[in-house]
Amino acid sequence: SAGIGRTGCFIATTIGCRQLQVEGVVDILSITCQLRADRGGMIQTGEQYEFIHHALSMYETRLSTETGQ
């Protein structure tokens, strides 16, 4: 394992959660592109990209519920 697939998902999800907290929006494509620029191959499959979208969607729903928005 080169540490770029699942690790990339974890890092992207963490960055996305922080971005949602601070900015209220998240740009998953931008996060992915930056991670790939830093370390080629991060987030290797469509399924991993979909996982990030799903995880951040769930997080956004929970964040909205907690803040009453």
mmJSON file of the N, C-alpha and C atoms, coordinates in Angstrom:
{"data_MODEL":{"atom_site":{
"group_PDB":["ATOM","ATOM","ATOM","ATOM","ATOM","ATOM","ATOM","ATOM","ATOM","ATOM","ATOM","ATOM","ATOM","ATOM","ATOM","ATOM","ATOM","ATOM","ATOM","ATOM","ATOM","ATOM","ATOM","ATOM","ATOM","ATOM","ATOM","ATOM","ATOM","ATOM","ATOM","ATOM","ATOM","ATOM","ATOM","ATOM","ATOM","ATOM","ATOM","ATOM","ATOM","ATOM","ATOM","ATOM","ATOM","ATOM","ATOM","ATOM","ATOM","ATOM","ATOM","ATOM","ATOM","ATOM","ATOM","ATOM","ATOM","ATOM","ATOM","ATOM","ATOM","ATOM","ATOM","ATOM","ATOM","ATOM","ATOM","ATOM","ATOM","ATOM","ATOM","ATOM","ATOM","ATOM","ATOM","ATOM","ATOM","ATOM","ATOM","ATOM","ATOM","ATOM","ATOM","ATOM","ATOM","ATOM","ATOM","ATOM","ATOM","ATOM","ATOM","ATOM","ATOM","ATOM","ATOM","ATOM","ATOM","ATOM","ATOM","ATOM","ATOM","ATOM","ATOM","ATOM","ATOM","ATOM","ATOM","ATOM","ATOM","ATOM","ATOM","ATOM","ATOM","ATOM","ATOM","ATOM","ATOM","ATOM","ATOM","ATOM","ATOM","ATOM","ATOM","ATOM","ATOM","ATOM","ATOM","ATOM","ATOM","ATOM","ATOM","ATOM","ATOM","ATOM","ATOM","ATOM","ATOM","ATOM","ATOM","ATOM","ATOM","ATOM","ATOM","ATOM","ATOM","ATOM","ATOM","ATOM","ATOM","ATOM","ATOM","ATOM","ATOM","ATOM","ATOM","ATOM","ATOM","ATOM","ATOM","ATOM","ATOM","ATOM","ATOM","ATOM","ATOM","ATOM","ATOM","ATOM","ATOM","ATOM","ATOM","ATOM","ATOM","ATOM","ATOM","ATOM","ATOM","ATOM","ATOM","ATOM","ATOM","ATOM","ATOM","ATOM","ATOM","ATOM","ATOM","ATOM","ATOM","ATOM","ATOM","ATOM","ATOM","ATOM","ATOM","ATOM","ATOM","ATOM","ATOM","ATOM","ATOM","ATOM","ATOM","ATOM","ATOM","ATOM","ATOM"],
"id":[1,2,3,4,5,6,7,8,9,10,11,12,13,14,15,16,17,18,19,20,21,22,23,24,25,26,27,28,29,30,31,32,33,34,35,36,37,38,39,40,41,42,43,44,45,46,47,48,49,50,51,52,53,54,55,56,57,58,59,60,61,62,63,64,65,66,67,68,69,70,71,72,73,74,75,76,77,78,79,80,81,82,83,84,85,86,87,88,89,90,91,92,93,94,95,96,97,98,99,100,101,102,103,104,105,106,107,108,109,110,111,112,113,114,115,116,117,118,119,120,121,122,123,124,125,126,127,128,129,130,131,132,133,134,135,136,137,138,139,140,141,142,143,144,145,146,147,148,149,150,151,152,153,154,155,156,157,158,159,160,161,162,163,164,165,166,167,168,169,170,171,172,173,174,175,176,177,178,179,180,181,182,183,184,185,186,187,188,189,190,191,192,193,194,195,196,197,198,199,200,201,202,203,204,205,206,207],
"type_symbol":["N","C","C","N","C","C","N","C","C","N","C","C","N","C","C","N","C","C","N","C","C","N","C","C","N","C","C","N","C","C","N","C","C","N","C","C","N","C","C","N","C","C","N","C","C","N","C","C","N","C","C","N","C","C","N","C","C","N","C","C","N","C","C","N","C","C","N","C","C","N","C","C","N","C","C","N","C","C","N","C","C","N","C","C","N","C","C","N","C","C","N","C","C","N","C","C","N","C","C","N","C","C","N","C","C","N","C","C","N","C","C","N","C","C","N","C","C","N","C","C","N","C","C","N","C","C","N","C","C","N","C","C","N","C","C","N","C","C","N","C","C","N","C","C","N","C","C","N","C","C","N","C","C","N","C","C","N","C","C","N","C","C","N","C","C","N","C","C","N","C","C","N","C","C","N","C","C","N","C","C","N","C","C","N","C","C","N","C","C","N","C","C","N","C","C","N","C","C","N","C","C","N","C","C","N","C","C"],
"label_atom_id":["N","CA","C","N","CA","C","N","CA","C","N","CA","C","N","CA","C","N","CA","C","N","CA","C","N","CA","C","N","CA","C","N","CA","C","N","CA","C","N","CA","C","N","CA","C","N","CA","C","N","CA","C","N","CA","C","N","CA","C","N","CA","C","N","CA","C","N","CA","C","N","CA","C","N","CA","C","N","CA","C","N","CA","C","N","CA","C","N","CA","C","N","CA","C","N","CA","C","N","CA","C","N","CA","C","N","CA","C","N","CA","C","N","CA","C","N","CA","C","N","CA","C","N","CA","C","N","CA","C","N","CA","C","N","CA","C","N","CA","C","N","CA","C","N","CA","C","N","CA","C","N","CA","C","N","CA","C","N","CA","C","N","CA","C","N","CA","C","N","CA","C","N","CA","C","N","CA","C","N","CA","C","N","CA","C","N","CA","C","N","CA","C","N","CA","C","N","CA","C","N","CA","C","N","CA","C","N","CA","C","N","CA","C","N","CA","C","N","CA","C","N","CA","C","N","CA","C","N","CA","C","N","CA","C","N","CA","C","N","CA","C"],
"label_alt_id":[null,null,null,null,null,null,null,null,null,null,null,null,null,null,null,null,null,null,null,null,null,null,null,null,null,null,null,null,null,null,null,null,null,null,null,null,null,null,null,null,null,null,null,null,null,null,null,null,null,null,null,null,null,null,null,null,null,null,null,null,null,null,null,null,null,null,null,null,null,null,null,null,null,null,null,null,null,null,null,null,null,null,null,null,null,null,null,null,null,null,null,null,null,null,null,null,null,null,null,null,null,null,null,null,null,null,null,null,null,null,null,null,null,null,null,null,null,null,null,null,null,null,null,null,null,null,null,null,null,null,null,null,null,null,null,null,null,null,null,null,null,null,null,null,null,null,null,null,null,null,null,null,null,null,null,null,null,null,null,null,null,null,null,null,null,null,null,null,null,null,null,null,null,null,null,null,null,null,null,null,null,null,null,null,null,null,null,null,null,null,null,null,null,null,null,null,null,null,null,null,null,null,null,null,null,null,null],
"label_comp_id":["SER","SER","SER","ALA","ALA","ALA","GLY","GLY","GLY","ILE","ILE","ILE","GLY","GLY","GLY","ARG","ARG","ARG","THR","THR","THR","GLY","GLY","GLY","CYS","CYS","CYS","PHE","PHE","PHE","ILE","ILE","ILE","ALA","ALA","ALA","THR","THR","THR","THR","THR","THR","ILE","ILE","ILE","GLY","GLY","GLY","CYS","CYS","CYS","ARG","ARG","ARG","GLN","GLN","GLN","LEU","LEU","LEU","GLN","GLN","GLN","VAL","VAL","VAL","GLU","GLU","GLU","GLY","GLY","GLY","VAL","VAL","VAL","VAL","VAL","VAL","ASP","ASP","ASP","ILE","ILE","ILE","LEU","LEU","LEU","SER","SER","SER","ILE","ILE","ILE","THR","THR","THR","CYS","CYS","CYS","GLN","GLN","GLN","LEU","LEU","LEU","ARG","ARG","ARG","ALA","ALA","ALA","ASP","ASP","ASP","ARG","ARG","ARG","GLY","GLY","GLY","GLY","GLY","GLY","MET","MET","MET","ILE","ILE","ILE","GLN","GLN","GLN","THR","THR","THR","GLY","GLY","GLY","GLU","GLU","GLU","GLN","GLN","GLN","TYR","TYR","TYR","GLU","GLU","GLU","PHE","PHE","PHE","ILE","ILE","ILE","HIS","HIS","HIS","HIS","HIS","HIS","ALA","ALA","ALA","LEU","LEU","LEU","SER","SER","SER","MET","MET","MET","TYR","TYR","TYR","GLU","GLU","GLU","THR","THR","THR","ARG","ARG","ARG","LEU","LEU","LEU","SER","SER","SER","THR","THR","THR","GLU","GLU","GLU","THR","THR","THR","GLY","GLY","GLY","GLN","GLN","GLN"],
"label_asym_id":["A","A","A","A","A","A","A","A","A","A","A","A","A","A","A","A","A","A","A","A","A","A","A","A","A","A","A","A","A","A","A","A","A","A","A","A","A","A","A","A","A","A","A","A","A","A","A","A","A","A","A","A","A","A","A","A","A","A","A","A","A","A","A","A","A","A","A","A","A","A","A","A","A","A","A","A","A","A","A","A","A","A","A","A","A","A","A","A","A","A","A","A","A","A","A","A","A","A","A","A","A","A","A","A","A","A","A","A","A","A","A","A","A","A","A","A","A","A","A","A","A","A","A","A","A","A","A","A","A","A","A","A","A","A","A","A","A","A","A","A","A","A","A","A","A","A","A","A","A","A","A","A","A","A","A","A","A","A","A","A","A","A","A","A","A","A","A","A","A","A","A","A","A","A","A","A","A","A","A","A","A","A","A","A","A","A","A","A","A","A","A","A","A","A","A","A","A","A","A","A","A","A","A","A","A","A","A"],
"label_entity_id":["1","1","1","1","1","1","1","1","1","1","1","1","1","1","1","1","1","1","1","1","1","1","1","1","1","1","1","1","1","1","1","1","1","1","1","1","1","1","1","1","1","1","1","1","1","1","1","1","1","1","1","1","1","1","1","1","1","1","1","1","1","1","1","1","1","1","1","1","1","1","1","1","1","1","1","1","1","1","1","1","1","1","1","1","1","1","1","1","1","1","1","1","1","1","1","1","1","1","1","1","1","1","1","1","1","1","1","1","1","1","1","1","1","1","1","1","1","1","1","1","1","1","1","1","1","1","1","1","1","1","1","1","1","1","1","1","1","1","1","1","1","1","1","1","1","1","1","1","1","1","1","1","1","1","1","1","1","1","1","1","1","1","1","1","1","1","1","1","1","1","1","1","1","1","1","1","1","1","1","1","1","1","1","1","1","1","1","1","1","1","1","1","1","1","1","1","1","1","1","1","1","1","1","1","1","1","1"],
"label_seq_id":[1,1,1,2,2,2,3,3,3,4,4,4,5,5,5,6,6,6,7,7,7,8,8,8,9,9,9,10,10,10,11,11,11,12,12,12,13,13,13,14,14,14,15,15,15,16,16,16,17,17,17,18,18,18,19,19,19,20,20,20,21,21,21,22,22,22,23,23,23,24,24,24,25,25,25,26,26,26,27,27,27,28,28,28,29,29,29,30,30,30,31,31,31,32,32,32,33,33,33,34,34,34,35,35,35,36,36,36,37,37,37,38,38,38,39,39,39,40,40,40,41,41,41,42,42,42,43,43,43,44,44,44,45,45,45,46,46,46,47,47,47,48,48,48,49,49,49,50,50,50,51,51,51,52,52,52,53,53,53,54,54,54,55,55,55,56,56,56,57,57,57,58,58,58,59,59,59,60,60,60,61,61,61,62,62,62,63,63,63,64,64,64,65,65,65,66,66,66,67,67,67,68,68,68,69,69,69],
"pdbx_PDB_ins_code":[null,null,null,null,null,null,null,null,null,null,null,null,null,null,null,null,null,null,null,null,null,null,null,null,null,null,null,null,null,null,null,null,null,null,null,null,null,null,null,null,null,null,null,null,null,null,null,null,null,null,null,null,null,null,null,null,null,null,null,null,null,null,null,null,null,null,null,null,null,null,null,null,null,null,null,null,null,null,null,null,null,null,null,null,null,null,null,null,null,null,null,null,null,null,null,null,null,null,null,null,null,null,null,null,null,null,null,null,null,null,null,null,null,null,null,null,null,null,null,null,null,null,null,null,null,null,null,null,null,null,null,null,null,null,null,null,null,null,null,null,null,null,null,null,null,null,null,null,null,null,null,null,null,null,null,null,null,null,null,null,null,null,null,null,null,null,null,null,null,null,null,null,null,null,null,null,null,null,null,null,null,null,null,null,null,null,null,null,null,null,null,null,null,null,null,null,null,null,null,null,null,null,null,null,null,null,null],
"Cartn_x":[0.835,0.0,0.876,0.62,1.401,0.836,-0.285,-0.87,-1.514,-2.1,-2.681,-4.181,-4.717,-6.137,-6.994,-7.013,-7.827,-7.327,-6.015,-5.457,-5.901,-5.908,-6.378,-7.827,-8.647,-10.06,-10.175,-9.403,-9.438,-9.004,-7.912,-7.406,-8.408,-8.936,-9.893,-11.156,-11.628,-12.825,-12.563,-11.404,-11.038,-10.957,-10.292,-10.195,-11.589,-12.418,-13.771,-14.619,-14.511,-15.258,-14.844,-13.562,-13.068,-13.551,-13.52,-13.969,-15.46,-16.253,-17.682,-17.888,-17.117,-17.245,-16.901,-15.833,-15.331,-16.074,-16.27,-16.804,-18.278,-18.778,-20.164,-20.377,-19.328,-19.366,-18.097,-18.13,-16.952,-16.742,-15.485,-15.114,-14.265,-14.935,-14.257,-13.283,-13.656,-12.754,-11.459,-11.565,-10.378,-9.5,-10.126,-9.378,-8.637,-9.344,-8.744,-7.573,-7.758,-6.685,-5.464,-5.685,-4.559,-3.829,-4.58,-3.947,-3.128,-3.67,-2.954,-1.717,-1.769,-0.588,0.499,0.078,1.031,1.586,0.726,1.148,0.312,0.912,0.214,-0.563,-1.747,-2.546,-3.503,-3.483,-4.416,-5.84,-6.641,-8.028,-8.023,-7.876,-7.589,-8.805,-9.945,-11.087,-12.322,-13.254,-14.529,-15.261,-15.139,-15.801,-15.253,-13.948,-13.356,-13.856,-13.945,-14.457,-15.916,-16.709,-18.109,-18.212,-17.303,-17.302,-17.116,-16.186,-15.937,-17.202,-17.837,-19.09,-20.143,-20.3,-21.315,-21.01,-19.765,-19.379,-19.591,-19.207,-19.362,-20.826,-21.618,-23.048,-23.688,-23.317,-23.829,-23.374,-22.116,-21.579,-22.292,-22.534,-23.225,-24.637,-25.331,-26.673,-26.631,-25.679,-25.56,-25.188,-24.269,-23.845,-25.021,-25.833,-27.012,-28.023,-28.192,-29.128,-28.661,-27.359,-26.812,-26.867,-26.699,-26.696,-28.083,-29.048,-30.416,-30.627,-29.817,-29.937,-30.712],
"Cartn_y":[-1.188,0.0,1.246,2.107,3.334,4.461,4.207,5.221,6.376,6.089,7.184,7.041,5.862,5.64,5.95,5.027,5.221,6.395,6.559,7.691,9.006,9.057,10.25,10.559,9.515,9.694,10.299,9.78,10.278,11.74,12.063,13.436,14.383,13.998,14.847,15.067,14.029,14.147,15.069,14.948,15.806,17.268,17.521,18.89,19.421,18.586,18.991,19.34,18.562,18.851,20.204,20.448,21.726,22.883,22.669,23.701,24.006,22.97,23.177,23.978,23.674,24.384,25.861,26.148,27.518,28.335,27.745,28.495,28.208,27.089,26.722,26.031,25.892,25.188,24.35,23.394,22.555,22.363,22.375,22.175,20.906,19.775,18.48,18.346,18.852,18.781,19.538,20.714,21.508,20.794,20.212,19.466,18.304,17.561,16.417,16.852,17.918,18.41,18.827,19.502,19.927,18.725,17.731,16.529,15.814,15.744,15.085,15.868,17.187,18.005,17.757,17.563,17.305,15.889,14.942,13.536,12.848,12.577,12.008,10.746,10.638,9.431,9.413,10.471,10.494,10.338,9.565,9.269,8.632,7.316,6.57,6.146,5.965,5.39,6.283,6.047,6.748,6.462,5.241,4.861,5.667,5.919,6.712,8.155,8.698,10.054,10.126,9.108,9.047,8.944,8.18,8.05,9.414,10.205,11.535,12.387,12.372,13.117,12.669,11.37,10.833,11.224,11.051,11.37,12.85,13.712,15.151,15.579,14.905,15.187,14.854,13.708,13.312,14.296,14.706,15.649,16.997,17.452,18.728,18.678,17.569,17.399,17.468,16.788,16.79,18.181,18.838,20.18,21.15,21.047,21.91,21.66,20.402,20.04,20.596,20.492,20.958,22.469,23.178,24.642,25.221,24.364,24.799,25.557,25.27,25.973,25.161],
"Cartn_z":[0.0,0.0,0.0,-0.943,-1.057,-0.193,0.464,1.338,0.599,-0.57,-1.34,-1.581,-1.46,-1.719,-0.513,0.43,1.635,2.464,2.525,3.266,2.635,1.314,0.612,0.94,1.039,1.413,2.804,3.724,5.101,5.157,4.487,4.495,3.84,2.681,1.969,2.797,3.456,4.288,5.475,6.081,7.209,6.781,5.656,5.132,4.798,4.177,3.816,5.025,6.081,7.314,7.879,7.906,8.422,7.543,6.221,5.288,5.501,5.728,6.003,7.285,8.31,9.582,9.433,8.703,8.6,7.547,6.36,5.229,4.937,5.432,5.172,3.837,3.051,1.766,1.653,0.729,0.526,-0.97,-1.385,-2.787,-2.871,-3.071,-3.055,-4.213,-5.366,-6.516,-6.238,-5.673,-5.346,-4.319,-3.313,-2.297,-2.949,-3.803,-4.491,-5.363,-6.116,-6.997,-6.191,-5.057,-4.224,-3.631,-3.172,-2.625,-3.696,-4.9,-5.994,-6.407,-6.298,-6.6,-5.562,-4.304,-3.227,-3.275,-3.626,-3.703,-4.778,-5.885,-7.036,-6.715,-7.288,-7.141,-5.973,-5.153,-4.022,-4.542,-3.836,-4.205,-5.591,-5.59,-6.81,-7.618,-6.986,-7.702,-7.581,-8.476,-8.409,-7.117,-6.64,-5.392,-4.221,-4.227,-3.15,-3.216,-4.419,-4.607,-4.152,-4.496,-4.067,-2.549,-1.936,-0.479,0.179,-0.349,0.208,0.098,-1.068,-1.257,-0.246,-0.096,0.815,2.263,2.671,4.05,4.348,3.415,3.642,3.581,2.777,2.737,4.08,4.634,5.944,7.022,6.942,7.924,7.825,6.603,6.401,6.984,6.787,7.345,8.862,9.454,10.909,11.428,10.733,11.123,11.062,10.019,9.871,10.983,11.346,12.412,13.751,14.01,15.288,15.417,14.306,14.354,14.1,13.774,13.548,12.256,11.259,9.973,8.984],
"occupancy":[1.0,1.0,1.0,1.0,1.0,1.0,1.0,1.0,1.0,1.0,1.0,1.0,1.0,1.0,1.0,1.0,1.0,1.0,1.0,1.0,1.0,1.0,1.0,1.0,1.0,1.0,1.0,1.0,1.0,1.0,1.0,1.0,1.0,1.0,1.0,1.0,1.0,1.0,1.0,1.0,1.0,1.0,1.0,1.0,1.0,1.0,1.0,1.0,1.0,1.0,1.0,1.0,1.0,1.0,1.0,1.0,1.0,1.0,1.0,1.0,1.0,1.0,1.0,1.0,1.0,1.0,1.0,1.0,1.0,1.0,1.0,1.0,1.0,1.0,1.0,1.0,1.0,1.0,1.0,1.0,1.0,1.0,1.0,1.0,1.0,1.0,1.0,1.0,1.0,1.0,1.0,1.0,1.0,1.0,1.0,1.0,1.0,1.0,1.0,1.0,1.0,1.0,1.0,1.0,1.0,1.0,1.0,1.0,1.0,1.0,1.0,1.0,1.0,1.0,1.0,1.0,1.0,1.0,1.0,1.0,1.0,1.0,1.0,1.0,1.0,1.0,1.0,1.0,1.0,1.0,1.0,1.0,1.0,1.0,1.0,1.0,1.0,1.0,1.0,1.0,1.0,1.0,1.0,1.0,1.0,1.0,1.0,1.0,1.0,1.0,1.0,1.0,1.0,1.0,1.0,1.0,1.0,1.0,1.0,1.0,1.0,1.0,1.0,1.0,1.0,1.0,1.0,1.0,1.0,1.0,1.0,1.0,1.0,1.0,1.0,1.0,1.0,1.0,1.0,1.0,1.0,1.0,1.0,1.0,1.0,1.0,1.0,1.0,1.0,1.0,1.0,1.0,1.0,1.0,1.0,1.0,1.0,1.0,1.0,1.0,1.0,1.0,1.0,1.0,1.0,1.0,1.0],
"B_iso_or_equiv":[0.0,0.0,0.0,0.0,0.0,0.0,0.0,0.0,0.0,0.0,0.0,0.0,0.0,0.0,0.0,0.0,0.0,0.0,0.0,0.0,0.0,0.0,0.0,0.0,0.0,0.0,0.0,0.0,0.0,0.0,0.0,0.0,0.0,0.0,0.0,0.0,0.0,0.0,0.0,0.0,0.0,0.0,0.0,0.0,0.0,0.0,0.0,0.0,0.0,0.0,0.0,0.0,0.0,0.0,0.0,0.0,0.0,0.0,0.0,0.0,0.0,0.0,0.0,0.0,0.0,0.0,0.0,0.0,0.0,0.0,0.0,0.0,0.0,0.0,0.0,0.0,0.0,0.0,0.0,0.0,0.0,0.0,0.0,0.0,0.0,0.0,0.0,0.0,0.0,0.0,0.0,0.0,0.0,0.0,0.0,0.0,0.0,0.0,0.0,0.0,0.0,0.0,0.0,0.0,0.0,0.0,0.0,0.0,0.0,0.0,0.0,0.0,0.0,0.0,0.0,0.0,0.0,0.0,0.0,0.0,0.0,0.0,0.0,0.0,0.0,0.0,0.0,0.0,0.0,0.0,0.0,0.0,0.0,0.0,0.0,0.0,0.0,0.0,0.0,0.0,0.0,0.0,0.0,0.0,0.0,0.0,0.0,0.0,0.0,0.0,0.0,0.0,0.0,0.0,0.0,0.0,0.0,0.0,0.0,0.0,0.0,0.0,0.0,0.0,0.0,0.0,0.0,0.0,0.0,0.0,0.0,0.0,0.0,0.0,0.0,0.0,0.0,0.0,0.0,0.0,0.0,0.0,0.0,0.0,0.0,0.0,0.0,0.0,0.0,0.0,0.0,0.0,0.0,0.0,0.0,0.0,0.0,0.0,0.0,0.0,0.0,0.0,0.0,0.0,0.0,0.0,0.0],
"pdbx_formal_charge":[null,null,null,null,null,null,null,null,null,null,null,null,null,null,null,null,null,null,null,null,null,null,null,null,null,null,null,null,null,null,null,null,null,null,null,null,null,null,null,null,null,null,null,null,null,null,null,null,null,null,null,null,null,null,null,null,null,null,null,null,null,null,null,null,null,null,null,null,null,null,null,null,null,null,null,null,null,null,null,null,null,null,null,null,null,null,null,null,null,null,null,null,null,null,null,null,null,null,null,null,null,null,null,null,null,null,null,null,null,null,null,null,null,null,null,null,null,null,null,null,null,null,null,null,null,null,null,null,null,null,null,null,null,null,null,null,null,null,null,null,null,null,null,null,null,null,null,null,null,null,null,null,null,null,null,null,null,null,null,null,null,null,null,null,null,null,null,null,null,null,null,null,null,null,null,null,null,null,null,null,null,null,null,null,null,null,null,null,null,null,null,null,null,null,null,null,null,null,null,null,null,null,null,null,null,null,null],
"auth_seq_id":[1,1,1,2,2,2,3,3,3,4,4,4,5,5,5,6,6,6,7,7,7,8,8,8,9,9,9,10,10,10,11,11,11,12,12,12,13,13,13,14,14,14,15,15,15,16,16,16,17,17,17,18,18,18,19,19,19,20,20,20,21,21,21,22,22,22,23,23,23,24,24,24,25,25,25,26,26,26,27,27,27,28,28,28,29,29,29,30,30,30,31,31,31,32,32,32,33,33,33,34,34,34,35,35,35,36,36,36,37,37,37,38,38,38,39,39,39,40,40,40,41,41,41,42,42,42,43,43,43,44,44,44,45,45,45,46,46,46,47,47,47,48,48,48,49,49,49,50,50,50,51,51,51,52,52,52,53,53,53,54,54,54,55,55,55,56,56,56,57,57,57,58,58,58,59,59,59,60,60,60,61,61,61,62,62,62,63,63,63,64,64,64,65,65,65,66,66,66,67,67,67,68,68,68,69,69,69],
"auth_comp_id":["SER","SER","SER","ALA","ALA","ALA","GLY","GLY","GLY","ILE","ILE","ILE","GLY","GLY","GLY","ARG","ARG","ARG","THR","THR","THR","GLY","GLY","GLY","CYS","CYS","CYS","PHE","PHE","PHE","ILE","ILE","ILE","ALA","ALA","ALA","THR","THR","THR","THR","THR","THR","ILE","ILE","ILE","GLY","GLY","GLY","CYS","CYS","CYS","ARG","ARG","ARG","GLN","GLN","GLN","LEU","LEU","LEU","GLN","GLN","GLN","VAL","VAL","VAL","GLU","GLU","GLU","GLY","GLY","GLY","VAL","VAL","VAL","VAL","VAL","VAL","ASP","ASP","ASP","ILE","ILE","ILE","LEU","LEU","LEU","SER","SER","SER","ILE","ILE","ILE","THR","THR","THR","CYS","CYS","CYS","GLN","GLN","GLN","LEU","LEU","LEU","ARG","ARG","ARG","ALA","ALA","ALA","ASP","ASP","ASP","ARG","ARG","ARG","GLY","GLY","GLY","GLY","GLY","GLY","MET","MET","MET","ILE","ILE","ILE","GLN","GLN","GLN","THR","THR","THR","GLY","GLY","GLY","GLU","GLU","GLU","GLN","GLN","GLN","TYR","TYR","TYR","GLU","GLU","GLU","PHE","PHE","PHE","ILE","ILE","ILE","HIS","HIS","HIS","HIS","HIS","HIS","ALA","ALA","ALA","LEU","LEU","LEU","SER","SER","SER","MET","MET","MET","TYR","TYR","TYR","GLU","GLU","GLU","THR","THR","THR","ARG","ARG","ARG","LEU","LEU","LEU","SER","SER","SER","THR","THR","THR","GLU","GLU","GLU","THR","THR","THR","GLY","GLY","GLY","GLN","GLN","GLN"],
"auth_asym_id":["A","A","A","A","A","A","A","A","A","A","A","A","A","A","A","A","A","A","A","A","A","A","A","A","A","A","A","A","A","A","A","A","A","A","A","A","A","A","A","A","A","A","A","A","A","A","A","A","A","A","A","A","A","A","A","A","A","A","A","A","A","A","A","A","A","A","A","A","A","A","A","A","A","A","A","A","A","A","A","A","A","A","A","A","A","A","A","A","A","A","A","A","A","A","A","A","A","A","A","A","A","A","A","A","A","A","A","A","A","A","A","A","A","A","A","A","A","A","A","A","A","A","A","A","A","A","A","A","A","A","A","A","A","A","A","A","A","A","A","A","A","A","A","A","A","A","A","A","A","A","A","A","A","A","A","A","A","A","A","A","A","A","A","A","A","A","A","A","A","A","A","A","A","A","A","A","A","A","A","A","A","A","A","A","A","A","A","A","A","A","A","A","A","A","A","A","A","A","A","A","A","A","A","A","A","A","A"],
"auth_atom_id":["N","CA","C","N","CA","C","N","CA","C","N","CA","C","N","CA","C","N","CA","C","N","CA","C","N","CA","C","N","CA","C","N","CA","C","N","CA","C","N","CA","C","N","CA","C","N","CA","C","N","CA","C","N","CA","C","N","CA","C","N","CA","C","N","CA","C","N","CA","C","N","CA","C","N","CA","C","N","CA","C","N","CA","C","N","CA","C","N","CA","C","N","CA","C","N","CA","C","N","CA","C","N","CA","C","N","CA","C","N","CA","C","N","CA","C","N","CA","C","N","CA","C","N","CA","C","N","CA","C","N","CA","C","N","CA","C","N","CA","C","N","CA","C","N","CA","C","N","CA","C","N","CA","C","N","CA","C","N","CA","C","N","CA","C","N","CA","C","N","CA","C","N","CA","C","N","CA","C","N","CA","C","N","CA","C","N","CA","C","N","CA","C","N","CA","C","N","CA","C","N","CA","C","N","CA","C","N","CA","C","N","CA","C","N","CA","C","N","CA","C","N","CA","C","N","CA","C","N","CA","C","N","CA","C","N","CA","C","N","CA","C"],
"pdbx_PDB_model_num":[1,1,1,1,1,1,1,1,1,1,1,1,1,1,1,1,1,1,1,1,1,1,1,1,1,1,1,1,1,1,1,1,1,1,1,1,1,1,1,1,1,1,1,1,1,1,1,1,1,1,1,1,1,1,1,1,1,1,1,1,1,1,1,1,1,1,1,1,1,1,1,1,1,1,1,1,1,1,1,1,1,1,1,1,1,1,1,1,1,1,1,1,1,1,1,1,1,1,1,1,1,1,1,1,1,1,1,1,1,1,1,1,1,1,1,1,1,1,1,1,1,1,1,1,1,1,1,1,1,1,1,1,1,1,1,1,1,1,1,1,1,1,1,1,1,1,1,1,1,1,1,1,1,1,1,1,1,1,1,1,1,1,1,1,1,1,1,1,1,1,1,1,1,1,1,1,1,1,1,1,1,1,1,1,1,1,1,1,1,1,1,1,1,1,1,1,1,1,1,1,1,1,1,1,1,1,1]
}}}
